[in-house]
Amino acid sequence: MAYADNTPRTVAEMAPRFPITLAGTVEMGDLLGYSSGWVQADADAGITAQLIALEAGDSGDVINVTAVAIVSSVSDATPGDTAYLSTTAGAIAATDPGDSNTQEVGVFLSATSVLL
């Protein structure tokens, strides 16, 4: 099997939660960044990851987020390897996407979880 960042995700917050207003649609566990509002982070678009969504929402919704969390949704990750912001909006990558906006976002704790 190959690495995958699956949904739905389970998220255990490791830092205080706080509310933000979304400017786009997100899923629980998505990496979020700011670009004319809070949206899915995306290496291709140059939107750096700053927060983790603790719930799903659409543009205009107020959701809770955190800065540090353990996300369980991935599969076939290698424990100890670095997690990167993906070129797929909101997602985590197991390998450096090679984009000019490469961002390390965490470490894989097991084959199925990542500390962001």
Secondary structure, 3 states (H helix, E strand, C coil): CCCEEEEEEEEEECCCCEEEEECCCECCCCEEEECCCEEECECCCCECCCEEECCCECCCCEEEEECCEEEEEEECCCCCCEEEECCCCCCEECCCCCCCCCCEEEEECCCCEEEC
